[in-house]
């Protein structure tokens, strides 16, 4: 099946409302046809600030229901990369 990259802005409100909206988003996912390459995978980019981006990846490694992995990605500028690799 396909991999889907979705950019989603978490709504303002309390944590209960945010959870409800996130679960509603997960319920709109297309089902896959099995495991491995037959599974549908999703990456939700939910927050960005500065050099950092928060992504929710589904399905998670354990794949128990609504599990997801949360990943924080740091986007390095060319100067930061030079410092990192040549220091």
N, C-alpha and C positions, 0 to 999 in steps of 0.2 A: 504494500500500500504506500501511501505518500507520507512525507514529512511536511508538517505545517508550521510555519513561523507566524505567530500572531503577536501584534503589538497591542497591549491592553493597558488602559489607565485605571488603576484602582479608584473606585468612587470615594468621595468624601463621606464621612459618617463613622459610626462606631464599628467595632470589630465584628459584631454579629452581622451587620449589614454587608460589610466587605466579604465575609465568608459566604453569605447567601449569594451574592453576586458572582463570586468566583466559582462556586459549585454550579450555579446556573450556566456559566460559561462552559464548564467541563461537560455538562449534560448535552451540549450542542455538538460535541465531537462525533465524527463519523467513526463507526466501529471498523476494526480491521477484519482480516479474514483468517487470522491465526497468529503464530509466534514468529519472531525474527523479522525477516523482510516482508512478511505478510501482515504485520501489525501496523496500525496507524500510530504515528508519533507526533507529538506537539511540543513546541517551545513557545512559551508565553513570555514576552518581555513586558514586565509589569512596572518597573521603576528605573529611572536613570537620574543620576546627579553627578556632576563633575566627570571624573574618569570611570565611574563605576556604573554597572548595569546589573539589575537583578532579573534573573530568568527562572521560570518554573518549567521543568521538563517532565513530560508524561509520555508513556508510563514510567514509573519508578522501577528500580532494579528488582524489588520484591513483587511489584504488581499486585498489591492487595487493595482492590477497590479504587478509592480516590487518591492514592499515593502519588506524590510528585517529589522530584529532587529540586532543591533550591540552589542555584548557582549564582555567585557574584563574580562578574567578569570585570577585570580592570583593563581599560583601554590605555595602552601606553603611547605617549607621543614619541615621535622619532628621536627627540633628544633623550627622553627617559630610556628608550630602548638602547641607545648608544652607551649610556651610563651603565645600564644593567649588563650588557654583553661585553663591554670593553674596559670595565673598571678593574 
